[in-house]
Amino acid sequence: MDTRSPLTGNIVATPIARYPLTQLVRDWAATFDIDIGEELQGVHEVRKYRCPESGLNFFTPGASQGSDALYKALGQFSWYYAPDKWEYHMCLEILPPNQKILEVGCGSGRFLELAQAKGYDVRGLDINEAAVEAAKEGGFRVDCEELREYAQDREAEYDCLCAFQLLEHLQDSLSFLQDALRVLKPGGLLVLATPNAESFLRYQYTLLDLPPHHMAQWSLQSYRFLETVLPVSLQSAFYEPLAQDHVVHYAHSTSKHISLRFKVGSKLVKSLVRKSIGLACSMGLRRCFRGQCMLVVFQKKSDGVVSVPTQEVAKRYANVGCGSTWHPDWDNYDLVPRDVSVKAMDIVQGWTIAPKSYDAIYCSHVLEHLKRNQTKQFLINCYNSLKPGGVLRLVVPDLEGICREYLQQLDAVRSGEETAKRRHQWMTLELLDQMVRTSSGGAMAKLWASGDLPEEDFIIERLGEESAHWIEQLKSERTESCEVAAYEDVFAQLPDLKGEKAHEFRAGGEIHQWMYDEVSLSELLSSLGFERVVRRDGLDSSIPNFKSYNLDTNASGIVRKPDSLFIECVRRA
């Protein structure tokens, strides 16, 4: 199953980095003398993704999130739970007076101590029992409880909620933030501090910025995105000045990154940049460099909900790869538009539909023309462009139906039924011709044009009324001097394209690259996260009033391509 962004729910198909388990276990043992094998049990590799809409970097699988045992082991290092942090003082500088504050992930209570000394009414939450006991011994009100449970009966109780160096450890950060907003009063402040994904950390391999320690990497872009999914407005963002302990790391990683831009003299450039940074810091200019962490302040909207239009929003439907069949009430897309009602879009190389745009997407007889890897990306694009709960309707040739009819005619030939031989010949073409042809129309078109059609009514019944139109058109193009071609003669008339011409034809989109039956297509859709995958027919759909649009039927209500497989599914809500 492909990975979904924790902020948008959209599929992110390709990781930007991979970290083998063996590498992580080895490096943690060498650096911290900690065995993380148990933490990553069942995980073969950790993958890093970037959400294109929000800019959030996140890691999978979710099972790689660290346990209490990991943090207990890290707590043995004096530097891990530093008693004084930049973000504590930054927060207290900007908070209004007389605030009732809840700190989530309060540890032993250092921020609570500083805030209480300034006259704030403070309370803390943590799930580390030892830290909670230490905070209570210090005289602070602290509960050993998850925020989700704590928030159940404390609606709109606090003026401010703070979470320092916590969000990056969570796999499901959006649920945490929703719970945080629940306990805030309208207009209350949400203060978050995390490592800055755009700091010098991005240039280096940092174990503590990877699973099982960190599950996400936040930046200003990803924080700004929260305004689109939560009832908040971003008030301000602050960046930590470069800490003295990080000067060497900053100089090394930054100089290495800059030197990579130079093909000649990269070693000299690296040395000069590193020395320049070191000299500037020694002269008291360290605060001019941006450090590791950032702090952001959100305000909860006064109504507590994301504003939505009061009137019902009209449903939006898209017909992707519409060809010559479209409806003016839909947004219609095709590589080569045949009408002003159709928008140009290359569905393989240039998908332009925005995420969560449509309530339904319809796609008829397109998938079979795509390569398998292209089909997967196409379906991912459809998933991301659907609104939660939106419907995807796919129509493709039915491989199972073709095969069953082929076998039925084959059995009829063997039983001595004379007319079955011609139907068997046709079914062989229907099964294979569109996969192997090297010219437009292939053997099927040649046979239609020849006038020697085997069981013409049989073909029209299988392929629908559109086939009758093409049969008559091709027959009319025959000259009077042209002799009727027998079945075997059709193949002698076909051009045998080779080299570049054959490649150009195969790349042109006419031939079938792959075929699907109900099982294989349903499994592919389910693997991508689509739900309620069901088989339909040409007259039935969960899209409201679908039949009235005449996409799968003509004006008389007759199915255009009855030999097709009709599948519908929905994006998870």
Beta strands, then each sheet from edge to edge (+ up, - down):
strand 1: 3-4
strand 2: 11-12
strand 3: 17-20
strand 4: 45-50
strand 5: 57-60
strand 6: 100-104
strand 7: 121-126
strand 8: 142-144
strand 9: 158-164
strand 10: 184-195
strand 11: 216-217
strand 12: 232-241
strand 13: 290-300
strand 14: 317-320
strand 15: 331-334
strand 16: 342-344
strand 17: 358-364
strand 18: 386-397
strand 19: 531-536
strand 20: 564-570
sheet 1: 1+ 2-
sheet 2: 3+ 4- 5+ 11-
sheet 3: 8+ 7+ 6+ 9+ 10+ 13- 12+
sheet 4: 16+ 15+ 14+ 17+ 18+ 20- 19+
end
